[in-house]
Amino acid sequence: MQVRQLGEQVINQIAAGEVIERPASVIKELVENAVDAGASQIDIVTAAGGKTLMRVADDGAGMRQDDLKLAIRRHCTSKISDDDLFDIRTLGFRGEALPSIGSVARLVIQTRHGEEDHAWAIAVEGGKEQPIVPAARSKGTQVEVRDLFFATPARLKFLKSDRAEAAAITEIVKRIALAYPHIGFSLSGADRQPQSWPAARGDEPHLARIAQILGPDFVDNAMEIDAAREGVRLTGYAGLPTHHRGNAQHQFFFVNGRPVKDKLLLSGLRGAYADVLARDRHPVVVLFIDLDPALVDVNVHPAKSDVRFRDAQLVRGLLVGAIKHALVQAGHRSSTSNAAVALDALRKQSPQPGWPSGATAPAYGSAASVSASAHGFGATATAERWAPEAFQPLETAPNPVPGFAEDRVSEVQNGFSALATPSADARAHDVPLASEKTELPLGAARAQVHETYIIAQTEDGVVIVDQHAAHERLVYERLKEALAKKDVARQILLIPEVVDLPEEDAARLADRAEDLEKVGLSLEAFGPGAIAVRETPAILGDMDIQGMVRTLADELAEWETADSLREKLDHVAATMACHGSVRAGRRMRPEEMDALLRDMEATPLSGQCNHGRPTWVELKLSDIEKLFGRK
């Protein structure tokens, strides 16, 4: 078969297949060009999800006539100095976007440089270039793209609905807007409601832009991140564990101002939140990584959304360490949205003014009124719930993990011995109010209701604590502390377990043998393509060694980390904490409740249990008064 040179138009269409995947890809390239041009305002207009119209206008530097002629040619760019691909300081640099767009759509560019007397315009339709002509326009550039993929109609069949494509465009614009708060953005068109993000001013422009896009709720529930190590700096904001989402769409990473979706960073984020968030929930973060361009390769993929770090483990370690430090610093903080959810639920259940037909209002302050409030109007109140005879002693929880050292369990639980004995129920009028304790973050314990929730009084509100969830976190943190202070106990295998693996997987595991030994797994290379396991963590008992080693190998291949073993150890500790904690339904004395609140205030991560659920909710007095029409 004869080898021949492909035509210029076919070459451009092939390049377009790599760069222009959907309308959002076009918007991404055009908006990035506007940012690189120094624009202070970028306006985007779309129709039919970008399939029939995309228009991006900016007030940037614009292009001269000669520059415009070259801009629609492949591999023509003004953004690389000295042809150095390892010193890229702009968003665009490949010189492929405009010719790729012009090869599959109808492209019109109008631009005016500040030194030109008037603007110039050029059109490209399906790869066919039109003559350049004078045009009327103020300083800046406008790029209009119509009938995307009209020259390659088969690709239209792979696009999603207009709504889905419009949503993808919105997501792209939001990501770029987050990275450049000093630039104003507007997004409008026949296929959407207009949106605008004015240029952020003030001392904290990034925080202002984050509030514009993610809402003030995230700002109220975010932890500031600012850490640096060996020339790499990480800044931004990470949400509290109790402020989470059902998907990863609210995770924004930027490397030197470039929005990226990098699996190394996602892996680090997962590791940082693994201890405080359920596996099916996702944190909300906006994080910026700044480093020398020579330390990161952005020329990995034509779409420029993937990057490769020279020292990947340094970046990942910085990310994990910074977020974990912020979580510890956050202490017992919990999401403010928890209170909003609680208040919304109360509003939905609250009756209209006046009692329902047939209901009798109990005396104010009586036991019956308390019960009616707890169970809903019309519920029968009885004093039997508060009778001491109703209490059943809590059985001692068995050690859930055979083989785990008994002294470690007792060592951790001794500090909570007072909470392990039965006690009488506490009601508000039985508990003296210590005014100095109301000034503390979680206030003064006043009562226990339903033998499950502790009610505490603060200076300006009420705190409701889930006693089991809170104590579970406290026990878990002490178990982890005990494990960290002592080497993980290991059990020696009578006969080493040999695991056959692909040679490259075996080599990765052998290289990380020292790290794995710290968590109780001792292994070594056993010839090419095999690993011999000699010791395993005693806390895991009779484990599936073959499965564990293969899982670790897969993780190292995909994420360059081996977190699953540590997660198993943490899971065992969490199970022990759950079994060894104060149960719901157990009555507590006032001093016990107060001790629990003080321990929560002093323990990092106590704002959520081991499963990511909040351990406490605060209702401000002003909000409670609104529920009763006092304000």
C-alpha positions in Angstrom: 0.0 0.0 0.0 1.4 3.4 -1.0 2.2 6.0 1.7 1.0 9.5 0.9 0.8 12.9 2.6 -2.6 13.8 4.0 -4.2 17.0 2.8 -4.2 20.1 5.0 -7.9 20.0 5.6 -7.9 16.3 6.7 -5.0 17.0 9.0 -7.0 19.9 10.6 -10.0 17.7 11.0 -7.9 15.0 12.7 -6.5 17.6 15.0 -10.0 18.9 15.6 -11.0 15.4 16.8 -8.4 15.6 19.5 -9.0 19.2 20.6 -12.7 19.9 19.8 -14.7 17.1 21.5 -17.9 19.1 22.1 -19.1 22.7 22.2 -17.7 23.1 25.7 -14.2 22.3 24.3 -14.6 25.3 21.9 -15.6 27.6 24.7 -12.7 26.4 26.8 -10.2 27.2 24.0 -11.7 30.6 23.2 -12.0 31.8 26.8 -8.5 30.7 27.5 -7.3 32.7 24.5 -9.2 35.7 25.9 -7.6 35.3 29.4 -4.1 35.1 27.8 -4.9 38.3 25.9 -5.2 40.2 29.1 -9.0 40.7 29.0 -10.8 42.3 32.0 -14.3 41.3 30.8 -15.3 38.2 28.8 -18.8 37.7 27.4 -20.0 34.4 26.1 -23.2 33.8 24.1 -24.5 30.4 23.1 -27.5 28.8 21.3 -28.8 25.2 21.2 -26.1 24.2 23.7 -23.4 25.7 21.4 -24.3 23.6 18.4 -25.6 26.5 16.3 -23.9 29.4 17.9 -21.0 30.2 20.2 -19.7 33.8 20.6 -16.9 34.9 22.9 -16.0 38.6 23.1 -13.3 40.2 25.2 -11.6 43.5 25.7 -8.1 42.1 25.6 -5.0 43.2 23.6 -6.5 42.1 20.2 -4.4 41.2 17.1 -2.8 43.1 14.3 -3.7 42.2 10.7 -0.6 40.1 10.2 -1.1 38.2 13.4 -4.7 37.5 12.5 -3.7 35.9 9.2 -1.4 33.5 11.1 -3.8 32.8 14.0 -5.9 30.5 11.8 -2.9 28.4 10.7 -1.8 25.3 12.5 0.9 25.6 15.1 1.1 29.3 15.0 1.2 30.9 18.5 2.5 33.9 20.3 2.6 32.1 23.7 5.8 30.1 23.7 9.1 32.0 24.3 12.2 30.4 22.8 10.2 27.3 21.8 10.5 26.0 25.4 7.7 23.6 26.3 8.9 23.5 29.9 8.4 27.2 30.5 4.7 27.6 29.7 3.1 30.5 31.6 -0.1 30.8 29.5 -3.2 28.7 29.2 -2.8 28.1 25.4 0.4 27.3 23.6 -0.2 24.6 21.0 -1.6 26.8 18.2 -4.2 24.3 17.3 -7.5 25.6 18.6 -8.6 28.1 15.9 -7.6 26.1 12.8 -9.3 23.0 14.4 -12.5 24.9 15.0 -12.4 26.4 11.5 -12.0 23.0 9.9 -15.3 21.7 11.4 -17.5 24.8 11.7 -18.1 28.3 10.4 -15.6 30.6 12.1 -15.5 34.4 12.1 -12.9 36.4 14.0 -13.1 40.2 14.5 -10.2 41.8 16.3 -8.6 45.2 16.8 -5.2 45.9 18.3 -4.7 49.1 20.3 -2.2 50.3 17.8 -4.5 49.7 14.7 -6.8 52.3 13.2 -9.7 49.9 12.8 -10.5 46.2 13.3 -10.0 43.3 10.9 -12.1 40.3 10.3 -11.5 36.9 8.8 -13.8 33.9 8.2 -13.0 30.1 7.8 -15.8 27.7 6.7 -15.1 24.0 6.8 -11.4 24.6 6.5 -11.7 27.1 3.6 -10.1 30.4 4.4 -11.7 33.7 3.3 -9.8 36.9 2.6 -9.2 39.2 5.5 -11.4 42.4 5.5 -11.7 45.6 7.5 -14.3 45.6 10.3 -15.8 47.9 12.9 -15.0 47.0 16.5 -13.5 48.5 19.6 -10.2 47.1 21.1 -10.3 43.4 21.8 -11.4 40.3 20.0 -14.7 38.5 19.1 -14.8 35.0 17.9 -18.1 33.6 16.5 -18.6 29.9 15.8 -21.7 28.7 14.0 -22.9 25.3 13.0 -20.4 23.2 14.8 -19.4 20.0 13.0 -21.4 20.9 9.9 -18.3 19.8 7.9 -18.2 16.5 9.8 -21.9 15.7 10.3 -21.3 12.2 11.7 -19.8 13.8 14.9 -23.1 15.6 15.6 -24.7 12.2 16.4 -22.3 11.9 19.4 -23.4 15.2 21.0 -25.8 15.2 23.9 -29.0 17.2 24.3 -29.0 21.0 24.1 -29.5 21.2 27.9 -26.6 18.8 28.6 -24.2 20.6 26.3 -25.2 24.0 27.7 -24.6 22.7 31.2 -21.1 21.5 30.2 -20.3 25.0 28.8 -21.4 26.5 32.1 -19.2 24.2 34.0 -16.2 25.1 31.9 -16.8 28.8 32.3 -17.2 28.4 36.1 -13.8 26.6 36.4 -12.0 29.3 34.5 -13.8 32.1 36.4 -12.7 30.5 39.7 -9.1 30.7 38.6 -9.2 34.4 37.4 -11.4 36.4 39.9 -10.0 39.7 38.6 -11.8 39.1 35.2 -15.5 39.6 34.8 -17.5 36.9 33.0 -21.0 36.8 31.6 -22.9 33.9 30.1 -26.1 34.3 28.1 -28.1 33.0 25.1 -31.3 31.5 23.9 -30.6 28.2 25.6 -30.0 29.5 29.2 -30.8 32.0 31.9 -28.2 34.8 31.9 -25.4 34.5 34.4 -22.8 37.0 35.4 -19.8 37.0 37.6 -18.4 40.5 38.0 -14.7 41.0 38.6 -13.9 40.5 42.2 -12.3 43.3 44.2 -10.9 43.6 47.7 -8.3 41.9 49.7 -9.6 38.3 49.0 -10.7 38.2 45.4 -10.6 34.4 45.2 -12.9 34.1 48.2 -15.3 36.6 46.6 -15.4 34.7 43.3 -15.9 31.4 45.2 -18.9 32.9 46.9 -20.2 34.1 43.5 -20.0 30.6 42.0 -20.4 28.1 44.8 -22.5 30.3 47.0 -21.9 31.8 50.5 -22.8 28.4 52.1 -19.5 26.9 51.0 -17.6 30.0 52.2 -19.2 29.6 55.7 -18.3 25.9 55.8 -14.8 26.1 54.3 -11.3 25.7 55.8 -8.5 28.0 54.4 -5.6 26.1 53.0 -2.1 27.6 52.8 0.9 25.3 52.7 4.2 25.1 50.9 7.0 22.5 50.5 10.1 22.5 48.4 9.0 25.2 45.9 5.4 23.9 45.7 2.6 26.0 47.2 -1.0 24.9 47.9 -3.7 27.5 48.6 -7.4 27.7 48.5 -10.4 26.4 50.5 -11.6 22.9 51.5 -15.1 22.2 52.8 -15.8 20.7 56.2 -16.4 17.0 56.1 -20.1 17.6 57.0 -20.4 19.9 54.0 -20.3 17.2 51.2 -21.9 16.3 47.9 -23.1 13.2 46.1 -20.7 13.6 43.3 -17.3 15.1 42.5 -18.5 18.0 40.4 -17.7 20.5 43.1 -14.0 19.7 43.3 -11.9 22.3 41.5 -8.1 22.0 41.1 -5.9 24.6 39.4 -2.2 24.2 38.5 -0.5 27.5 37.8 -3.9 29.0 37.0 -4.9 26.1 34.7 -8.1 24.1 35.5 -7.1 20.4 35.6 -8.7 17.1 36.4 -5.8 15.0 37.6 -6.1 11.5 39.1 -3.1 12.1 41.4 -4.8 15.1 43.0 -8.2 13.2 43.2 -6.4 10.4 44.9 -4.8 12.8 47.4 -8.1 14.4 48.2 -9.7 10.9 48.8 -6.9 10.1 51.1 -7.2 13.3 53.1 -10.9 12.9 53.7 -10.9 9.1 54.0 -11.1 9.2 57.8 -14.0 11.6 58.1 -16.3 11.1 55.1 -18.4 8.2 53.9 -17.1 6.6 50.7 -20.1 7.5 48.7 -19.9 11.2 49.6 -17.5 13.8 48.1 -15.9 16.9 49.6 -16.1 20.4 48.1 -12.8 22.0 47.4 -11.2 24.9 45.5 -7.5 24.4 45.5 -4.6 26.2 43.7 -1.2 24.6 43.2 1.6 27.0 42.2 5.1 25.8 41.2 7.9 26.4 38.7 6.6 25.6 35.2 9.7 23.4 34.7 8.3 21.1 37.5 5.1 20.2 35.7 4.4 19.0 32.2 1.1 20.4 30.8 1.7 19.1 27.3 0.4 15.6 28.1 -2.9 15.8 26.2 -4.3 18.1 23.5 -7.1 19.2 25.8 -4.5 20.4 28.3 -6.6 19.2 31.3 -4.1 16.5 32.3 -0.8 17.4 33.9 2.2 15.4 35.0 4.3 16.5 38.0 8.0 15.8 38.1 7.7 14.9 41.8 4.2 13.5 42.1 4.5 12.2 45.6 5.7 15.6 46.9 2.6 17.2 45.5 0.3 14.5 46.8 1.9 14.5 50.2 1.5 18.3 50.4 -2.2 18.1 49.5 -3.0 15.3 52.0 -0.9 16.9 54.8 -2.4 20.4 54.3 -6.0 19.2 54.3 -5.5 16.9 57.3 -3.8 19.8 59.2 -6.8 22.0 58.4 -9.2 19.3 59.6 -7.4 19.1 62.9 -7.3 22.9 63.2 -11.1 22.9 62.6 -11.5 20.9 65.7 -15.2 20.3 66.5 -16.5 22.6 63.7 -19.6 21.2 61.9 -21.4 22.5 58.9 -23.6 25.5 59.4 -26.0 24.0 56.8 -26.9 21.3 59.4 -28.8 23.9 61.4 -30.6 25.2 58.2 -31.7 21.6 57.4 -33.0 21.2 61.0 -34.9 24.4 60.9 -36.4 23.7 57.5 -37.6 20.3 58.8 -39.2 22.0 61.8 -40.9 24.6 59.6 -42.4 21.9 57.4 -43.8 20.1 60.5 -44.9 23.2 62.3 -48.7 23.7 62.3 -50.5 26.8 61.2 -51.5 29.2 64.0 -54.0 27.5 66.2 -54.3 23.8 67.2 -55.5 21.1 64.9 -59.1 20.1 65.2 -59.6 17.8 68.3 -56.2 18.6 69.8 -55.9 19.9 73.4 -53.1 22.3 74.2 -51.2 21.1 77.3 -50.2 23.4 80.0 -47.1 25.5 79.2 -44.0 23.9 80.8 -45.7 20.6 81.7 -44.2 17.2 80.9 -47.1 16.7 78.5 -46.1 19.8 76.6 -42.5 18.5 76.2 -43.7 15.2 74.9 -46.2 16.8 72.6 -43.5 18.9 71.1 -41.2 15.9 70.6 -43.8 13.5 69.1 -46.1 16.0 67.2 -49.5 17.4 68.1 -52.0 14.9 69.4 -49.3 12.5 70.8 -50.1 11.1 74.2 -47.6 12.2 76.9 -46.7 9.8 79.6 -44.4 10.0 82.6 -43.4 6.3 82.0 -40.7 7.3 79.5 -38.8 9.1 82.3 -39.2 6.3 84.9 -35.9 4.8 86.1 -37.4 1.3 85.7 -37.5 1.8 82.0 -33.7 1.8 81.9 -31.9 -1.4 80.7 -28.2 -1.8 81.7 -25.8 -1.6 78.7 -24.1 -4.9 78.1 -20.3 -4.8 77.7 -19.5 -4.9 74.0 -17.3 -7.8 73.0 -14.0 -7.3 71.3 -15.0 -7.2 67.7 -11.6 -8.3 66.4 -10.1 -11.5 67.8 -6.4 -11.3 68.3 -6.4 -7.5 69.0 -4.4 -6.8 72.2 -6.8 -6.4 75.1 -4.5 -3.8 76.8 -4.9 -1.5 73.8 -8.7 -1.6 74.0 -8.7 -1.0 77.7 -6.0 1.7 77.4 -8.2 3.7 75.1 -11.5 3.1 76.9 -10.2 3.8 80.5 -10.6 7.5 79.9 -14.3 6.9 79.3 -15.0 4.6 82.2 -17.4 7.1 83.7 -19.6 6.8 80.6 -19.8 3.0 80.7 -22.0 2.8 83.9 -25.8 3.2 84.0 -27.1 6.6 85.2 -30.3 8.4 85.9 -32.0 10.5 83.3 -31.2 14.2 83.4 -33.8 16.9 82.9 -33.2 20.6 82.6 -34.5 21.7 86.0 -32.3 19.0 87.7 -29.1 20.4 86.2 -27.7 23.6 87.7 -26.7 26.1 85.0 -23.0 27.1 85.1 -22.9 30.5 83.3 -19.2 30.2 82.5 -19.9 27.0 80.5 -22.4 28.7 78.3 -19.5 30.7 76.9 -17.8 27.6 75.7 -18.3 26.5 72.0 -20.6 23.6 72.9 -22.2 25.3 75.9 -23.4 23.8 79.2 -25.3 20.4 79.2 -28.9 20.9 80.3 -30.8 17.8 79.5 -30.9 14.4 77.7 -33.9 13.6 75.6 -35.0 10.2 74.2 -31.9 8.8 75.9 -30.0 9.7 72.7 -29.6 13.5 72.3 -27.9 15.9 74.7 -29.3 19.4 74.8 -26.7 22.1 75.7 -27.3 25.8 76.2 -24.9 28.4 74.8 -24.9 32.2 75.1 -27.0 32.7 72.0 -28.6 29.3 71.2 -29.0 25.6 71.7 -26.7 22.8 70.8 -28.1 19.3 70.1 -25.5 16.5 70.3 -25.9 12.9 69.1 -24.2 11.1 72.1 -23.4 7.9 70.3 -21.9 9.6 67.2 -19.9 12.0 69.3 -18.5 9.4 71.6 -17.7 7.1 68.7 -15.5 9.7 67.2 -13.7 10.4 70.5 -13.0 6.7 71.0 -11.9 6.3 67.4 -9.4 9.2 67.7 -7.9 7.6 70.8 -7.6 4.2 69.1 -5.8 5.8 66.2 -3.5 7.7 68.6 -2.6 4.4 70.3 -1.9 2.7 67.0 0.3 5.6 65.9 2.3 5.6 69.1 3.1 1.9 68.9 4.1 -0.1 65.8 1.3 -2.0 64.3 1.5 -5.5 65.9 2.4 -8.1 63.3 1.8 -11.8 63.0 4.5 -14.0 61.4 3.3 -16.4 58.8 4.4 -20.0 59.4 4.8 -20.4 55.7 5.3 -17.2 53.6 2.5 -16.5 51.2 3.8 -16.2 47.6 1.7 -14.0 45.3 2.2 -14.2 41.5 1.9 -10.9 39.8 2.9 -9.2 36.6 6.5 -8.2 36.8 5.8 -4.5 36.8 3.3 -4.8 39.7 5.8 -6.9 41.7 8.4 -4.3 41.2 6.1 -1.5 42.4 5.3 -3.4 45.6 9.0 -4.2 46.3 9.8 -0.5 45.9 7.2 0.4 48.5 8.1 -2.4 51.0 9.4 0.0 53.6 6.2 2.0 53.6 4.0 -1.1 53.8 6.1 -2.4 56.7 5.0 0.6 58.8 1.4 -0.6 58.7 2.3 -4.2 59.5 2.8 -5.8 56.1 6.2 -7.3 55.5 6.9 -8.4 51.9 9.8 -8.8 49.6 10.5 -9.7 45.9 10.5 -13.5 45.3 12.0 -13.7 41.9 10.6 -12.0 38.8 6.9 -11.6 38.9 6.3 -12.7 42.5 6.0 -11.3 46.0 6.6 -13.2 49.2 4.5 -12.0 52.2 6.1 -12.9 55.6 4.1 -10.8 58.1 0.6 -9.3 58.2 -1.1 -6.9 60.6 -2.3 -8.9 63.6 -5.3 -6.6 64.0 -6.7 -7.9 60.7 -6.7 -11.5 61.8 -7.1 -14.2 59.2 -7.0 -12.0 56.1 -7.1 -12.7 52.3 -3.4 -12.1 51.6 -3.7 -12.8 47.9 -6.5 -10.3 47.5 -4.9 -7.6 49.6 -1.6 -7.8 47.7 -3.4 -7.6 44.3 -5.5 -4.7 45.5 -2.3 -2.8 46.7 -0.7 -3.5 43.3 -3.7 -2.1 41.4 -3.7 1.0 43.6 0.0 1.6 43.0 -0.5 1.2 39.3 -3.4 3.6 39.1 -3.0 6.1 42.0 0.7 5.6 42.9 -0.5 5.0 46.5 -1.2 2.0 48.7 -4.0 3.3 50.9 -6.3 0.2 51.1 -4.3 -1.4 53.9 -4.3 1.7 56.0 -8.1 2.0 55.3 -8.6 -1.6 56.5 -6.8 -0.8 59.8 -8.8 2.4 60.2 -12.0 0.4 59.5 -11.2 -2.0 62.3 -10.5 0.8 64.7 -13.8 2.4 63.6 -15.6 -0.8 64.3 -14.1 -1.1 67.7 -15.0 2.5 68.4 -18.6 1.9 67.4 -18.9 -1.1 69.7 -17.2 0.6 72.6 -19.1 3.9 72.5 -22.0 5.1 74.5 -25.1 3.7 72.8 -28.3 5.6 71.9 -30.9 4.8 74.5 -28.5 5.0 77.4 -29.2 7.6 80.1 -26.4 9.8 81.2 -25.8 11.9 84.3 -25.3 15.7 84.0 -21.5 15.4 84.7 -21.2 12.7 82.0 -22.9 14.9 79.4 -20.7 17.8 80.3 -17.5 15.7 80.2 -18.5 14.5 76.7 -19.0 18.1 75.5 -15.6 19.2 76.9 -13.9 16.2 75.2 -15.5 17.1 71.9 -14.2 20.6 72.1 -10.6 19.3 72.7 -10.7 16.5 70.1 -9.9 17.2 66.4 -12.5 16.0 63.9 -15.2 15.7 66.5 -17.7 17.6 64.4 -18.5 14.4 62.5 -18.6 10.7 63.3 -16.6 8.0 61.6 -19.2 7.8 58.8 -19.2 11.5 58.0 -22.4 12.4 59.8 -22.5 15.5 62.0 -22.2 14.9 65.7 -23.9 18.1 66.7 -26.2 20.8 65.4 -26.5 24.4 66.7 -29.8 26.4 66.6 -29.4 30.1 67.2 -31.9 31.6 69.6 -32.9 34.1 66.9 -33.9 31.3 64.5 -35.8 29.5 67.2 -37.7 32.7 68.0 -38.7 33.0 64.3 -40.2 29.5 64.5 -42.5 30.7 67.2 -43.3 34.1 65.5 -41.4 36.1 68.2 -39.4 37.9 65.5 
